[in-house]
Amino acid sequence: MAGFNQNNKRFNQAGYGGNQQSRASLPAGYLAGGYYDVVQGEKVLKKDYIVKYPEEIARALSDREESKNNKRNKRSQIRKFYDYTLRINDLLVRKAGNFTLVEGELNRLIPFVKYAGSRDTVSDLFVNFIVKNISMIKNADDMRAFVKHFEALVAYLPKEKN
């Protein structure tokens, strides 16, 4: 049990296991009004979630201060989470858009990303990105919006140097 507490000390200090607020922050106003605007009675994904926010977040994830060593925020690590998100979205399609049937799989992203954060394979900012977005997803439309938003973020990430 002592080993467990020793290992969890870093996890809790990073803000993943307790009530501590992480220092990494997303852009001001991010997700404040949800993913959509209503235009002529139809929900339309806000342009900011395809252009503005993904570019800002990708820039911050690539920043040297955000990733103090070469192991953090590698495109390949972020891509693993994006690929898992795509698998959940594919499952949603196979389940005829019944969000309740895939919600558990979606929520699994939270412990996965917190664990990756505690292992220094992704930064606090990326952890916050995933956690905040997962908390916003309440139905199939929100899931589809998140997938498009995450896709844009991945597209803005710089190519890794060999």
N, C-alpha and C positions, 0 to 999 in steps of 0.2 A: 504494500500500500504506500510505503514511503516513496518508492520509485514513481508511482503514479502521480503523487503530489509534486514531486520534483519535476517531472515532465510537464505537468500542467501549469507550473509557475510561469513559464514563458508564454504559454497559451493565454493565460489570464492577463498577464502584463500587456500583451498586444491588444487587449480589449475584446477578445473573442469568447471569453468564458464568464465574464461578469458584467457589471453595470458600467464599466469604464467606457467613455466616449473615445472613439478613435480620432487621431489627429488628421487623417486623410479625409478630405472633403470633396464632395461632388460640386459642380457649378451651382451658383446661387439660382434658386427657382427651379432646380431640376426636379421633374416629376410632380411639381406642385399642383398642376391642374390636370394631371393624368396624361395619357398618350394621345388623346383625341380632341379635335374640335368638332362641333356639329355644324355641317354645312347643308342647307336645304333639307334638313331632317335626317341626313346621313352622317355617320361617324367617319371622320377623315383623320388619318394619322398626321399629327403635327409635323411640319417640315423640320423643326428644331431637333426631332429625334432621329432624323436621317442625316442632317447636315451639321448643325451647330454643335449639339452636345457630344455626338460621337467623336468629332474632330478635337474638341477641347479635352475630352477624357483620354483619347488616344495620345495626345500630346503630353498630357500629365503622366500617363502611364510610362511613356518613353523617356521622361525627364530623368536625368542622372540623380537628382536629389530624391526622387520617388523610388528609384531602384538603385540602391547604393552598391550593389554587387551584381555581377553578370547573371546570377541565378534568378533574379526577380523580374517578373513581367515579361518574360520571353514570349514572343508571339506564339510559339508552340504550346506553352502552358495555357495561355488565354484561349487558344484554338481548341484545346481539349474541352474546355467548358462550353465553348460555342457548339462543338460537335455533339456534346451531350444534350444541349438545348435543342438542337435539330432532331435528335432521336426522340426526344419527348414530343416535339411538334409533330413528327411523323406518326407517333403513337396516337396523338390527338386526332389526326386525320383518319387513321384506321378505326378509331372509336367513334366515328361520325360526329366529331366536335363535342363530345360529352366530356367537358372539362373535369368533372368530378372523378372520372376514371383515371386521369393522369396527374391530378393534383399532388398525390403522394410522391410520384417520381420527380416532379418539379421541385418540391420542397427538399428533396435529397440534395439538391445543389447547395443549399445553405451549409450543412455540415461539411460537405466536400470542399467548398471554397474556404471555410474557416480553418479546416485542417491544412490546406495548401498554404494559407497565410501563416499559420503557426510554424510551418516547415520552411518559410521564406522562399517559396517558389512563386508566390504572387504577393503583391503589396497590399497594404491596408486599403488603398484606394480601390483596387479591383474587388476586394472582399466587400467593401461598401457598395460598389456598383451592383454586384450580384444580389446582395441581401436586400437593398432598397428596391430593385426591380422585382424580385420575387414577391416582396410584400405588396406590390401594386397589382399583381396579376390575380384577378378574381373570376375570369371567364375565358372562353376560347378566343374572343376578340383581343383581349389583353395579351394573351399568349402570342398570338400572331404579331401584334405590335412589338412586343419585346424581341421576338426573333428578328424582325426587320431592323430594329434599333441595334441589337447586338451585332448583326451582320454588318451594319454600317461602321460600327466601332472597329471590328476586325479589319475591314477594308482600309481604314485610316491608319492602322498600325504600320510602322515602318518595317521594311524587310529586315530580317535578322542577318547579320554579317557572319560569314563562315569562319 
